[in-house]
Amino acid sequence: MSVTAKRRADYLPPAFSIPLVDLTISLHPTKTVVKSKLSVKRTLVTDTGKNSVESADANSGHKRQPLVLDGQKLSLVSIHINGKPFTNFTQNDETLSLDVDADDFELEIENHVDPENNKALEGLYLSGGAYCTQCEAEGFRRITYFLDRPDVLSVYTVKVIGDKSFPMLLSNGNPVARGENPDGTHFVTWHDPHPKPCYLFALVAGDFDLLTDTYTTTSGKEVALELYVDKGKKSQGTFALDSLKRAMKWDEDVFGLEYDLDIYMIVAVDFFNMGAMENKGLNVFNSKFVLADQDSATDDDFFNVEAVIAHEYFHNWTGNRVTCRDWFQLSLKEGLTVFRDQQFSADMTSPLSNRIKHVRVMREHQFAEDASAMSHPIRPEEVIEMNNFYTVTVYDKGAEVIRMFHTLLGPQGFRKGMDEYFRRHDGQAVTCDDFVSAMQSATELDLTQFSRWYSQSGTPQVSLAHNVIKHDTGYVHTFTVTQNTPSTADQNEKLPLYIPVGFEVIDEDGNRYRDDSGIIQNDLLILDAPEITITITCDTKKLTPVLLGNFSAPVKVHNELDTASLLTIFTHSQDAFNRWDAMQSLYNRCISELYENATATIDSGIWAGIRSAIDSEISNIELLSECLVIPSFETLCQSRSDINVQPLIEARNAFCRQFSTQLEDVLLSAFNGIATQAYSYKQDAVNARRCKNVLLSHLARLPQHKDLVISQFDNTDNMTDTLGALKAAQSLSSEAFESLMAKFEEKWRHNPLVLDKWFALHATQPREDILATITMLSEHPQFSMGNPNRVRSLIGSFAFYNSERFHSLDGEGYKFVTDYLIKLDAINPQVAARIVTPLIQWQGFAEPHQVLMKAQLGRLLNHKGLSKDVFEKVSKSLAYDNHSSH
């Protein structure tokens, strides 16, 4: 395969601008006609690399650059310049190059595309009875020839023509004309007055149910809200529309940002590679992030609908009005907007549960990415396939970097920096450096060192050493805090970062202590050197240091604490996140004992401490439910290396069994103490269901509580408790589990989104015949390899979350996923490249696993016709093997 890496350092401004775009798109299943009329201006590049608008005379004596447009899988029909046929061009599978002398001209291109046979779901495609587009990152080039890069901003006018069997013809902006054509088709013309990059172009045509509403902005402007869903799903869209209004109000209140068009549209479709897309004025959503009611959606589903609706709306300013200069700046819009949606969700629901949710993503997935061959900074330096930029590093670690800005500047300072960012750059395509500069204007802190977070990859390690010296007047406690970032696949040398470390020191009674020199301010230690030492002089011998309150930075902490200290933190820390984290550390330690010695028995004092913790928080069920969750296998992996999978899983399972047995009475009492109530999506009710289902999962390991699981399944009035019962049933006998699953499938077999949950539960069962089961499920009438949701629910769930069988030492799990990826890659490379992730993260596992995983990666790499998406990840993974062996 011939591939070329793209590098951030090679960026050059575009040689041409296209200020105006006029599109006429006549829809047809296999021969859609696209006519583009582009206003093109030559933009000369000076020796400084800056764009200028000098005349052609100023460039005399220099060879004039051709206009090179991107285009893939297009059938070219004709080209006209200033109304005349143009033939001085060359084309290949990727580009159309026009040798044109003019500096300012009108370019007309006609081409055909085949939406029906576009199974990659990029560009314009026809699936599920509707036409739809997905243009981010580089899908517009599959619709027409264009400068497909985010720094080319254009005002679009789009005329969509279609058969009347597609009554809704939608595009960006405001509708300005509609009517019927002599051939029986109809049309709608849309105009978006705001210049945008082509990745924000959208078109949808279909026959939908429509929900409508209005929102009045703070300045008094009335905005029409329209939500399009599949026929018969109208009642499931109400929550999404209400969520949109809450997001619009929140963005006005918190950031002073109003919506800027007359209409805001959302369309829900089943066939979609991503979660959603923020196309200007016309958001396209995966239906799983729109449709929700209590019968078919869990509390997590409701949460995700509200969060994703908000995320895409917030992009109107952080992504659309101010966009990226190039795709290496992706975190500029995504990290910032993820932070904004996290803040919104915390305000709408609960700060604690939200924070824990996001930290789990970091620890389970982002830390793993940092340790793999795909390690990269939040602003990457090099890539082969742009779709591979959509990572937990760019999104979630990017959001943590924005959160650190918010911590350092405070809410008012951060708002001041954001205001300046929009004042400077509204209507522009900019860089991460531009954002840092705006933040710098709002603070006296020097952000130079902090900006290394954008360019340095890897997970920093923060370690603490605690020494105590007895003096005549008391004790002197010395705390030495160090930082170190291990080398990564892309970078060997690392520099010290500017790390805000939440820092709290308490004694056994919960008294808090300040350091002698006042280095810690507002419970925050700024670790900006390889090592910092602080002292506390007091009359207390036993002090407990608590690091990284509220996960103040995306780092790993090494803070050796005994069991008593961890229980002290749980009992007395003022930070609820620290209390949860202390229990996670305690569980992790217990599992380590069992990992090292399978016959070990957990000390009775630990069970007494956990029992006391449960008793003390019985009225605080939100914190209790979080503290009762045992760390996942994926989380456990991030604090270990050279992992033997089966022994670690057995150690975790053994701890879970002991947990249920030792604490049965207090768990059962807590379970019975949570009253069953009619369903409502209110935070108190969400907390109660969450806690009850966590308790049920523990009790289900004991045969005597089988009836609790079955009773909840049979009598619940909502999907949250139904799924809670089914997940708990995974601990019952296979016959009991299969019986409940059969009932569930019978009830929901005609609802694909609900059935995705059923597929996932089957795929994560650690049964010995799981591969045969998945093969059988892939023949289910509701399963389709062409639908990303179905593939992720079945194959993705197995690869990511059925660790016992995926990592089986007979190698069959790895081979099964590889066999499937070879077939999937030919249809949808984007989805295949995401599901390959567990295979390329072989570095942390023991040698027997590594050998088997790399053998399957070699099969993929040698497969003829492998996509660039998968090739990049697999080739980097195997190259990292060569790098790490030297």
Secondary structure, 3 states (H helix, E strand, C coil): CCCCCEEHHHCCCCCEEEEEEEEEEECCCCCEEEEEEEEEEECEECCCCCEECCCHHHHCCCCCCCEEEECCCCEEEEEEECCEECCCEEECCCEEEECCCCCEEEEEEEEEECCCCCCCCCEEEEECCEEEEECCCCCHHHCCCECCCCCCCEEEEEEEEECCCCCEEEECCEEEEEEECCCCCEEEEEEEEEEECHHHCCEEEECCEEEEEEEECCCCCEEEEEEEECCCCHHHHHHHHHHHHHHHHHHHHHHCCCCCCCEEEEEEECCCCCCEECCCCEEEEEHHHCCCCCCCCCHHHHHHHHHHHHHHHHCCCECCCEEECCHHHHHHHHHHHHHHHHHHHHHHCCHHHHHHHHHHHHHHHHHHHHCCCCCCCCCCCEECCHHHHCCHHHHHHHHHHHHHHHHHHHHHHHHHHHHHHHHHHCCCEECHHHHHHHHHCCCCCCCCCHHHHHCCCCCCEEEEEEEEEEECCEEEEEEEEEEECCCCCCCCCCCCCCEEEEEEEECCCCCECCCCCCCCECCEEEECCCEEEEEEEECCCCCEEEECCCCCCCCEEECCCCHHHHHHHHHHCCCHHHHHHHHHHHHHHHHHHHHHCCCCCCCHHHHHHHHHHHHHCCCCHHHHHHHCCCCCHHHHHCCCCCECHHHHHHHHHHHHHHHHHHCHHHHHHHHHCCCCCCCCCCHHHHHHHHHHHHHHHHHCCCHHHHHHHHHHHHHCCCHHHHHHHHHHHCCCCHHHHHHHHHHHHHHHCCCHHHHHHHHHHHHCCCCCCHHHHHHHHCCCCCCCCCCHHHHHHHHHHHHHHCHHHHCCCCCHHHHHHHHHHHHHHCCCHHHHHHHCHHHHCCCCECHHHHHHHHHHHHHHHCCCCCCHHHHHHHHHHHHHHHHHCC
